[in-house]
Every structure is written in structure tokens, then in C-alpha cells.
Amino acid sequence: MESYPFPLWEAFLRIALAAGVGALVGLERERRRQPAGLRTHAVLAVGSAVVTLVSVYTVHAYGGPGADPSRIMAQIVSGIGFLGAGAILRFGTTVKGLTTAASLWSTAGLGMAVGVGMYATAAFALAVLLAFLSLVSKIERELIKTKGALLVKVKTDDPEAFLAFLREQLPEVRLKRLSKEDGSVVFSLPRKDYAKLEELVKRVKELELL
């Protein structure tokens, strides 16, 4: 029977927890139809935890005063780079898979943390990682929508009437900013609504708001 520095059941628990942690990260990637999904992340976390446990066991069973378990664990960090590189794909000038590659690297770190028994640290890191992968991506999509917005300045004799027209008659046009300066109305037209600018001008002329 192996002589572990901790009960054998705890080693099994750490492996199981590592699998769960990796599966949670992989599930998020799976939902986004990424090539590296639930199984890949779960297996990676389990492997990282096992290597970490082996490192601790080796030092405990065979190591001397100068034994360093981090030497074996360090190979996880360097070795995961090859797996992460396989998740990165290039399509012309577009590069995809960077987030998945980063999540694989982070999952290895989570597996190592669970492997050495840093449960609280692993749980907090998992929460932060999932927050960035899921919640922040929504904010990122909103920022992309506003990127490249066209700033339009309209000279009008009746700014208030023009603003009312924009708000009431053209609800489909997303107005990111409304301001009045020197009798002019300035508003931001998102990139996806560029095609509606011609229609906007036509309607304004029909109502004689210019």
C-alpha cells in the first residue's frame, strides 16, 4: 500500500473534484461549440491533479531534504502549451481559439490547485474564470456592436422636434448618444444601422425638420 502524506480517500476526492472543476469549465466551452469541450477540460484537470499528487507522493516517499515537488508540476505548465496550440486556428487574418487555449491552461492550473489541496483557492479561481468566460463575453459583444459607430451631426431649426422624431418615429435606430449644441443634434448610429441612414434622411426631409 502506498504511503501517502494524506489519507488515500483524500487523494480520490481530489481527483474527483478536479474532474468536476474541469467539467464545469468545459461545459461552458461546449455550449459555445468550441473544439475543446467538457471531456477535454475534465481529462486535463484530472491529469494535472494526478501529476500533482504523484509529485507530492514522490517527494514524501523517496525525496530527501532537497527534494522539490514543483519540478514535476512545472512540466504541466510547459506541456499544456502544446495542447493549447492545437486549439488555436487561423482563418485568413482572423485567429480563433485563443480563449479556449487560455481556458485549457487555466484548467490545468485549477487541477494542480485541487491536487495540492487548495480547495478554496481553486473554487474562487473557478468562479472568476467562469464569470469571465460567460458574463464578460456578453459585455464584450455589446462593445463590439458599438465599435465603429457613425457619429451624425444634423443642423436643424427645431432640435427638440428632431429629437422627438428620432425617439418616436424611428425606434428601430439605436441611439447611443443624444446631444444638442449650437442648434445641431448629434447622435451615434451603430454600424449595423448604417443602411438606415438614407431612409432617415428621407423621412426627415418629408417632415421638413431640416
PyMOL commands that set and color helices and strands:
alter all, ss='L'
color gray80, all
select helices_A, chain A and resi 8-31+38-62+70-86+98-115+119-146+159-169+191-206
alter helices_A, ss='H'
color red, helices_A
select strands_A, chain A and resi 89-91+94-96+150-155+178-181+184-189
alter strands_A, ss='S'
color yellow, strands_A
deselect
rebuild
show_as cartoon
